[in-house]
Amino acid sequence: MNWDNLSLVILAAFGCLTLLLTQVSEVLAKLPQIIRAWRQVRNELRNGAPDAGPTLTTCDERSAVDRDSGIRDADTASGEE
């Protein structure tokens, strides 16, 4: 093994180590958020979901509302009525 190969191996090892440490630090930085979210999921499963938040409408429900009002998606996109 000559010095060129040895230096490349050392650079590759330090590059992999840097990448690994960066990924570990990102996971550890997000760990409190993950724990809070997990506790919220457990509480909601145990106690039932809170009734405070608004309901979300899906694309299918919006399309159904638009069909009932007589407005087609293609008409609104092109500016025609």
C-alpha positions as CSV (number, residue, x, y, z in Angstrom):
1,M,0.0,0.0,0.0
2,N,1.5,3.3,-1.0
3,W,0.9,6.7,0.4
4,D,-1.7,7.7,-2.2
5,N,-3.9,4.8,-1.3
6,L,-3.4,5.3,2.4
7,S,-4.4,9.0,2.2
8,L,-7.5,8.2,0.1
9,V,-8.5,5.6,2.7
10,I,-8.0,8.1,5.5
11,L,-10.0,10.7,3.7
12,A,-12.8,8.3,2.9
13,A,-13.0,7.1,6.5
14,F,-13.2,10.6,7.9
15,G,-15.8,11.5,5.3
16,C,-17.9,8.5,6.3
17,L,-17.4,9.4,10.0
18,T,-18.5,13.0,9.4
19,L,-21.6,11.8,7.5
20,L,-22.5,9.4,10.3
21,L,-22.1,12.0,13.0
22,T,-24.2,14.5,11.0
23,Q,-27.0,12.0,10.6
24,V,-26.9,11.0,14.3
25,S,-27.0,14.7,15.4
26,E,-30.0,15.3,13.2
27,V,-31.9,12.4,14.7
28,L,-31.0,13.4,18.2
29,A,-32.1,17.0,17.5
30,K,-35.5,15.7,16.4
31,L,-35.9,13.2,19.2
32,P,-37.8,15.5,21.6
33,Q,-40.4,16.3,18.8
34,I,-40.7,12.6,18.1
35,I,-41.3,11.8,21.8
36,R,-43.9,14.6,22.1
37,A,-45.7,13.3,19.0
38,W,-45.7,9.7,20.3
39,R,-47.1,10.8,23.7
40,Q,-49.8,12.8,21.9
41,V,-50.7,9.8,19.8
42,R,-50.9,7.5,22.9
43,N,-53.0,10.1,24.8
44,E,-55.4,10.5,21.8
45,L,-55.7,6.7,21.4
46,R,-56.3,6.3,25.2
47,N,-58.7,9.3,25.7
48,G,-60.2,9.8,22.3
49,A,-59.4,12.6,19.9
50,P,-60.1,16.1,21.1
51,D,-63.0,17.8,19.4
52,A,-61.5,21.3,19.3
53,G,-59.9,21.2,15.8
54,P,-61.7,22.0,12.5
55,T,-62.4,19.2,10.1
56,L,-60.3,19.0,7.0
57,T,-61.9,18.6,3.6
58,T,-60.4,16.3,1.1
59,C,-60.1,17.0,-2.6
60,D,-63.1,14.6,-3.3
61,E,-65.3,16.6,-0.9
62,R,-64.3,19.9,-2.5
63,S,-65.0,18.5,-6.0
64,A,-68.4,17.3,-4.8
65,V,-69.2,20.7,-3.5
66,D,-68.1,22.3,-6.7
67,R,-70.2,19.9,-8.7
68,D,-73.2,20.7,-6.6
69,S,-72.8,24.5,-7.1
70,G,-72.5,23.9,-10.9
71,I,-68.9,25.1,-11.2
72,R,-66.5,22.7,-12.9
73,D,-62.8,22.7,-12.1
74,A,-61.9,23.2,-15.7
75,D,-64.1,26.3,-16.0
76,T,-62.6,28.0,-12.9
77,A,-59.0,27.2,-14.1
78,S,-59.5,28.8,-17.5
79,G,-61.5,31.8,-16.2
80,E,-64.7,31.0,-18.0
81,E,-68.1,30.9,-16.2
